[in-house]
């Protein structure tokens, strides 16, 4: 199990704990700017950061990335390419954007047995103010209440 994963906020974003804006590149750029001292802006840059995060995930989970193994994470080169091409056709997007969607899918499927996530933090200064969990809640809910609910859910 991974604890204190460097890309905790990225996984939370992929699991819809943070609200998605209309521009995924801006959202992911902001998340990566909190991890690194540089903000990726283009599809290619964001895709490179996402694939680097996948490499770190596979390394920490001790999953081999080779042509022989084709398991839960679709980590063989052939299945990886097939997933990317499927997303390119399905969403009518570029190769880089399809890589981003594929990586987001991998992060969204992580279970509690594989990774221990830290709860999200909500506040006025945070870029992502409300997560998917709170979409049915009244807009008058305070950040303190949102943080309390998130803390309880992550126990």
C-alpha positions in Angstrom: 0.0 0.0 0.0 1.2 3.5 -0.9 1.1 6.1 1.9 1.8 9.8 1.4 1.6 9.6 -2.3 3.2 12.6 -4.0 0.2 12.9 -6.4 -2.5 12.7 -3.7 -4.4 15.7 -5.1 -4.2 14.3 -8.6 -5.8 11.1 -7.5 -8.5 13.0 -5.6 -9.2 15.1 -8.7 -9.5 11.9 -10.8 -11.9 10.4 -8.2 -14.0 13.6 -8.4 -13.3 14.9 -4.9 -12.5 18.2 -6.6 -14.8 20.0 -8.9 -13.7 19.8 -12.6 -13.8 23.0 -14.6 -14.5 23.2 -18.3 -10.7 23.0 -19.0 -9.1 19.9 -17.7 -5.7 21.1 -18.8 -6.0 24.2 -16.5 -7.1 22.0 -13.6 -4.3 19.5 -14.1 -1.8 22.3 -14.7 -2.8 23.8 -11.3 -2.4 20.5 -9.5 1.0 19.9 -11.0 2.1 23.5 -10.2 1.4 22.6 -6.5 3.7 19.5 -6.8 6.5 21.1 -9.0 7.6 24.6 -9.3 6.4 24.8 -12.9 3.0 24.8 -14.5 2.4 22.7 -17.6 0.2 24.5 -20.1 0.0 22.4 -23.3 -1.6 19.0 -23.9 1.9 17.5 -24.5 3.3 18.9 -21.2 0.3 17.8 -19.1 0.5 14.3 -20.8 4.1 14.0 -19.9 3.4 14.9 -16.3 0.5 12.4 -16.1 2.7 9.6 -17.6 5.5 10.5 -15.1 2.9 10.1 -12.3 1.8 6.7 -13.7 5.5 5.7 -13.7 5.8 6.7 -10.0 2.5 4.8 -9.2 3.6 1.6 -10.9 7.1 1.9 -9.3 5.6 2.3 -5.8 3.1 -0.5 -6.3 5.9 -2.7 -7.7 4.0 -3.4 -10.9 6.2 -4.4 -13.8 5.6 -2.5 -17.0 6.5 -4.9 -19.8 5.2 -6.7 -22.9 4.4 -9.9 -21.0 2.1 -8.8 -18.2 -1.4 -7.6 -19.0 -3.2 -7.2 -15.7 -5.6 -4.8 -13.9 -3.6 -1.7 -14.9 -3.2 -2.5 -18.6 0.5 -2.0 -18.3 1.8 -3.8 -21.3 2.8 -1.6 -24.2 0.4 -3.2 -26.5 -2.6 -2.7 -24.2 -1.5 0.8 -23.4 -1.4 1.7 -27.0 -4.8 0.1 -27.6 -6.4 2.0 -24.7 -4.9 5.3 -26.1 -6.2 4.6 -29.6 -9.7 3.7 -28.3 -9.9 7.0 -26.4 -8.7 8.9 -29.4 -11.6 7.4 -31.4 -14.1 7.6 -28.6 -13.5 11.3 -27.6 -12.1 12.5 -31.0 -9.0 14.0 -29.3 -5.3 14.1 -29.9 -2.9 11.4 -28.8 -1.7 13.5 -25.8 -5.2 14.2 -24.6 -6.0 10.5 -24.9 -3.0 9.7 -22.7 -4.3 12.2 -20.1 -7.8 10.5 -20.2 -6.2 7.0 -19.9 -4.0 8.1 -16.9 -7.0 9.7 -15.2 -8.9 6.4 -15.6 -6.0 4.5 -14.0 -5.9 6.9 -11.0 -9.7 6.9 -10.6 -9.7 3.1 -10.2 -7.2 2.9 -7.3 -8.6 1.2 -4.3 -8.1 1.7 -0.6 -6.0 -1.5 -0.5 -3.5 0.1 -3.0 -3.3 3.7 -1.8 -4.0 5.6 1.4 -5.2 9.1 0.4 -5.1 12.1 2.5 -8.4 14.0 2.7 -9.0 17.0 0.4 -8.8 20.5 1.8 -11.4 23.0 0.9 -11.2 26.7 1.4 -11.4 30.2 -0.3 -7.8 30.1 -1.3 -8.0 26.6 -2.9 -8.4 26.4 -6.6 -11.0 23.6 -6.4 -13.7 24.8 -4.0 -16.3 22.0 -4.1 -15.9 18.3 -4.9 -18.2 15.9 -6.5 -19.3 14.6 -3.1 -20.8 18.0 -2.3 -22.7 18.6 -5.6 -26.0 17.7 -4.0 -25.3 19.7 -0.9 -26.6 23.3 -0.5 -24.3 26.0 -1.7 -24.4 27.6 1.7 -22.4 24.8 3.2 -19.2 26.3 4.8 -15.7 25.1 4.1 -15.4 23.9 7.7 -18.4 21.7 7.2 -17.0 20.4 3.9 -13.6 19.7 5.5 -15.3 17.9 8.4 -17.3 15.6 6.0 -14.1 14.9 4.0 -12.1 14.1 7.2 -14.9 11.7 8.3 -15.0 9.9 4.9 -11.2 9.3 4.9 -11.0 7.7 8.3 
